[in-house]
Amino acid sequence: MASPIHVLGFAGSLRKQSHNVAVLRAAGDLMPAGMSLELYDLASLPFYNQDEDGERMPDSVREFKQKIADADALLIATPEYNHSIPGVLKNALDWASRPSGTAPTNGKPAAILGASPGGFGAVRAQLHLRQILASMNVFVLPRPEVAIPFVGQKLDEEGHVTDEQTREFLRAHMIAFASWVRRLRGE
């Protein structure tokens, strides 16, 4: 029997009704047996300041980095702001990537997804996110890629994904993600 996979998920959106958080929740509900998702809200992280890194690190940053260290893998959802990732997500990754070489993200498996109200599904933001994660030595699931366009049409008023094709795509993504994590573990 394969060992369990604990996934830490976070989204580059602070909105209370965030489409990307809704998609993360749906992905968590569609994970295969033995895989679980813990969501983390990036709102508590201050702007990165190297003067406050190390011993003077804020408690919220210390907690975030510990949650990354404790997780078996990361699931990151990004909206697209001006053809890139939101500042809140970049800021969180800047904190998480320190110190270089021994950061909790080093060697961590990850999967990314993105949703947008427009027709591109945050594909440009996902490309930038892949670049950033590669520089952090995070091993991102190469395929399938998940870009959900017109996401507002695929959610109900409570933020549940109602579009069956999108749900099946997310389910397939989570199955591939579990396989990716186990492969990187050597299972």
URSUL-V25510 format. One record per residue. RES is the residue in three letters. SS is DSSP state (H for helix, E for strand, C for the rest). Layout:
res=(RES RES)
ss=(SS SS)
This chain:
res=(MET ALA SER PRO ILE HIS VAL LEU GLY PHE ALA GLY SER LEU ARG LYS GLN SER HIS ASN VAL ALA VAL LEU ARG ALA ALA GLY ASP LEU MET PRO ALA GLY MET SER LEU GLU LEU TYR ASP LEU ALA SER LEU PRO PHE TYR ASN GLN ASP GLU ASP GLY GLU ARG MET PRO ASP SER VAL ARG GLU PHE LYS GLN LYS ILE ALA ASP ALA ASP ALA LEU LEU ILE ALA THR PRO GLU TYR ASN HIS SER ILE PRO GLY VAL LEU LYS ASN ALA LEU ASP TRP ALA SER ARG PRO SER GLY THR ALA PRO THR ASN GLY LYS PRO ALA ALA ILE LEU GLY ALA SER PRO GLY GLY PHE GLY ALA VAL ARG ALA GLN LEU HIS LEU ARG GLN ILE LEU ALA SER MET ASN VAL PHE VAL LEU PRO ARG PRO GLU VAL ALA ILE PRO PHE VAL GLY GLN LYS LEU ASP GLU GLU GLY HIS VAL THR ASP GLU GLN THR ARG GLU PHE LEU ARG ALA HIS MET ILE ALA PHE ALA SER TRP VAL ARG ARG LEU ARG GLY GLU)
ss=(C C C C E E E E E E E C C C C C C C H H H H H H H H H H H C C C C C E E E E E E C H H H C C C C C H H H C H H H C C H H H H H H H H H H H H C C E E E E E C C C E C C E C C H H H H H H H H H H C C C C C C C C C C C C E E E E E E E C C C C C C C H H H H H H H H H H H H H C C C E E C C C C C E E E C C H H H H E C C C C C E C C H H H H H H H H H H H H H H H H H H H H H H C C)
